[in-house]
Amino acid sequence: MPRPKPRGKIVRTTVSLPKRVYEEAKEFVEMKASPAGTLSTFFVTAIASYVRLLKRKQIDAQFALMADDSDYQKQAKLISEEFSQSDWDAFERAEQEP
């Protein structure tokens, strides 16, 4: 498998891994059970996925705060009321389409 081109600047670092994690990751790469062609790519992909997960959790936490924010709830209700007629019109048009 061709090595993917890096996006942006590459920084080299050293990490300490539990031997079991290292060996399992290496085995997946060697078995070609992962799209990562190298162990380095495997770890970069894994870390990038984990970073995306953490960012998603941060976003979800911010949305959760909105549920308890009375000012936000008032604004959301006002917006909903303002667009209720256009929402209903759009719904009716969608129902009429074949």
KAHU-V342148 format. One record per pair of residues at least 4 apart in sequence whose ideal C-beta (glycine too) atoms are under 7 Angstrom apart, sorted by sequence separation. I is the first residue (numbers start at 1). GAP is how many residues later the second one is. If there is no record, write none. Layout:
# KAHU-V342148
i->[I/I]
gap->[GAP/GAP]
This chain:
# KAHU-V342148
i->[6/17/19/20/21/22/23/24/25/26/27/37/38/39/40/41/42/43/44/45/46/47/48/49/50/51/52/53/54/55/56/57/58/59/60/61/65/69/70/71/72/73/74/75/76/77/78/79/80/83/84/85/86/87/88/89/90/91/92/93/17/28/29/36/28/36/66/29/34/29/36/29/26/29/25/28/25/25/3/3/1/4/3]
gap->[4/4/4/4/4/4/4/4/4/4/4/4/4/4/4/4/4/4/4/4/4/4/4/4/4/4/4/4/4/4/4/4/4/4/4/4/4/4/4/4/4/4/4/4/4/4/4/4/4/4/4/4/4/4/4/4/4/4/4/4/5/5/5/5/6/6/6/7/8/9/9/10/13/13/14/14/17/18/34/35/36/37/38]
